[in-house]
Amino acid sequence: MIDEISMRIRADELIRMALAEDVTNEDVSTASVLPAYAKGTADLIAKQAGVVAGLPVFARTFALLDAATEVKCFVSDGDRVESGQLLATVTGDMRVILTAERTALNFLQRMSGIATETARMCALLEGSGLRLVDTRKTTPNMRLFEKYAVRMGGGGNHRYNLSDAVLLKDNHIGAAGGVRQAVEAAKKHAPFTMKVEVETETLAQVAEAVEAGADIIMLDNMSVADMQAAVRLIAGRALVEISGNVTEENVEKLRAVGADIVSSGALTHSAGILDVSLKHLRPVGEGKG
């Protein structure tokens, strides 16, 4: 599970990598107009309505350049915000604010876009009993942040990486020689604390997965009629996950299937950004010290 504590432990290295991508030697533009310390403040403003996520990452981006930078937030991750709303102020060395601005906004916009998309899809499933979760279809080196954003939007996380859980997909099944063989091999190899999930594409595979003792059965790219038949066949003997091209446009049709979980790669690979901007940078107070 990705939560704020996990973010604090693991985020710094990734934020530093993003800062290093943006500054190799110096921020030439900022150094040109601000050769020395000057204290200033700027406003973080939402330019679209949506769900905000990533404020701790936004703040940490500035703090890694100067721990004295103060980010005062007026909303929290998971809050819905409106266009034009003041979300936070950033106060400190104006050189730091200017240099870290784009990187900090990139994190916040991307994470808030994912949270907003997740919230929209969760709303479409409200009352159905289906739990919406993400997948591993994330941006390289952004998984920590993107999966956290899904949670802030009201969704849940599927496995974080390949070490977290057993998920036997079509190529694993092909390599093992069949669903039964793959499940049996996984149960022998994996720790007893891990559940075994199997991806199925046909009702025959569903039946084989049930008989093999799979803990979770994924119904991948099946028709609604076949998914309903699969749920009847499974009859509560395993958790049922729906997957395969699940988007905001088609998720509502899955409400009546009777499954437990629906996973959507679109939450992370297709979500847009939430437009936010750091504006009105102005000098305040005296020099440092």
N, C-alpha and C positions, 0 to 999 in steps of 0.2 A: 504494500500500500504506500502511495506517495502522499505525504502530508507535509505541513510546514516545517516540522523538525527534520525530516529527511532532506528537504530543500536546503536548510541551513547547513547540514553536514556535507552535502555533495555538490552544491551549486557553485561555490567559489571558483573552482577550476574551470568550469564551463563558461562562466561569466568572463574570467580573465582571457580565455581563448577568444571570445567574441570581441573583447576590447583590443586584443592584440591584432585581430584581423583588421580593425579599423585604424589603428595607429601603429606604424612600423618604426618611425623615428620620432616624429613630432606632429602635433596638430598645427600645420602651417598657418591655417586661417586664424586660429585663436591666438597663436603666438605673435602674429602680426599686429593684432589690435589690442592684445592684453599681455604685454611683456612682464608684468608683475602682478602680484596678488591684488584682487579687488573683490570685495564681498558683494554678492548680489542675490536676488531671489527671482524665481520664475514660477508660473502657474501651470499645472497639469490640468488640461481641460478636455472633456469628452466631446467629440465632434459627431458621434452617433450614439443612439440608445443601444444598450446591451448589458451584458453581465461582465463585470470587471474581474480579472484574474492576473496575478503576477506582480502585485504591488511590492511585496518583499523583494522580489528579484529586481524590480525597477530601482528601489532604494539602495539595494546592495551594490548595484553597478556604480553608483556615485561613491558609495562608501569605500569601495576597493581602491579608488583613486585618492580619496581623502576622507578619513574617518570622521572628520569634523563636519562633513556635509549633513545637513538636517533635512529630512523629508517628512513633512507633516501631512498625514493622510486624513481625509474627511470621509472616506468610505473604506470598506473592507472587501477583501476577496470574496466573491460570491454574491455581492450586492448588485442589484440592477441599477444602472445609471442612465441619465437622460442626456440628450444632446445639449451642449452648452454648460453642463454641470462642472463645477470646480471639484476636482478629485483630490488634489494635493498641491502643496507648494514645496519647492526645492530651494534651500538657502545655503550658501557657502561660497567658496572660491568660484568666481564666474568662469575661470579657465576650466575647472573641473566640470561645471555644469555644461559648458559648451562641448567639451571633448566627449563626455559620456552620454550626451543627450540622445543621439541616434541609436546607440546600442541599447540603452535603457528602454527607449520607446519601441524598438523592434521586439524585445522580449514581451513587453506589456501588450502591445497590439496583437501579436500572434496568440498569446495565451488568452487574452480577452475574447478574441475571435472564436477560439475553440470553446471557451466557456459559454459564449452566446449561442453557438450552434448546438451545443449539448443541451442547453436549457430549452431551446425550441423543440428538439426532438423528444426530450423528457415530457414536455407539455403534451405532445401528441400521443404519448403512451400513458398519460395519467389515468389511474383507475383500472388499468388493464391487468396489473400484476406482473407485467414484464419489467425486468431490470435491464436498463441500457448500459452497455459497457463498451470500452474501446478495444483496439487491437494493437499489434506491433507495427502497424503501418504508420510510422512516425518519421519525422525529419531526423536524419542522422545527427547525433549529439544534442538533440532537443527533446528526447523522450522523457527525461525527468520532468521538464517543464510542461510538456504537452499532456502527459498523463495527469499531472497535478491539476491542470486547467480543466480537464474533463470532470474531475471530482468537484471543482468549484462551480461547474455548471449543473451539478446534480446527478451526473452519471457515475459509473463505477469503473474500476480498472480490471481488465483481463490480466493475464500474466504479464509481468514487467519484461522478462526476457526468457531466453531458452533454458535457464537454470531453475526457473521458478516452478514449472509444472510440466506434466506430460501432455502433449497435444499431438496425436497421431493424425497427420494429414495424408492426402492421397499418395504422395510420394513415399512416405514412411510405410504406408500399407502395401504399396507396390513392392518396395524393397523387402518387406517381411514375407510377402507371399499371400497376404490376405488380412482381413480384419481380425479374425480370431488369432492368427499367429502374432500379429502386431501387439494386440492387447496382452496376450500371454507373456510375450517377451518384455513388455513394459512393466508388468506386475512383478516379474522376477528381478528386474534391474533397478527400478525406482525405489526410493525409500517408502516404507509403508505409510508414511504420513502424507504422501502425494496422491491426489486423485488422478485417474487416467481418463483423458477425454479423447474421443474418436470423432473425426470428421467423416460424415456419411453423405452420399449423393443419391442413394436409391433406398427403397424400402427393404430390399434384400440385405443391404449392408446394415441398415438399422437393426434388423432381426439378428444378424450375426453379432453385432456389437452388444446387444442385450444379452444374448446367450454367453458371450465371452466375459461378461461381468464389467463392462465399462461403467465408470461412475458418472460421466457426462457424455451425452451424445449430441454432436453438432449436426444440424440439418443444413446442408450447404447448397444454396441456389436451387432449392426445391420449390415446386408450385405450392400454393396455399393448400390445395386439396391433399397433396402428398404429405405436407407437414402435419396436417390434421390427422391423417391416417397414421403417420409415424408416432404422434403423441398417443394415439389409442393403442398402438402396438407396444410402446414402451411402458405404458400403464403405471407410471410412477416408479419404475425400477431404476431409473437414472434421471438426473437433471437433464433438461432439454434446452439446448441453445440454438437459436436461429442465426444464420450468418449468410453473407453473400450479397453484395451490392445493396446494402440497406442504407437508404438515404432519407432525408426529410420528406421527399416527394412520395415515397412508397411505404414508410414505416407504419402508417395507420392501418394498412391492410393486415398487419401481423397481430393486431390486438386480439383477434378471436381464435388464434391458432391453439392456444392452451399451453404454450411453452413457458419456460422460467426466465430465460435470458435472451436478449438480442444484442449481438455485437455488430459494431459499425466502424469500419476503417475510415469512412467519410468524416467522422468527428475530427480526425487529425489530418488526414491527407487532403481534404477538400474544403475545410473551413477557411473562410476569408479572415481578414483582420478586423478588429474594432478600431475605428479611426480615433486616435487620441493625439493631443499635441501639447508640446511644452512651449508656452507663449509668454510674452511680456517680461522678458529678462530685463531687470533694471538694477542699478547699483543701490546698495543700502549701507548705512553706517560708515565706519571708518575702516582703516586697513587692519590687517591681521594682528592679533595680540591685544 
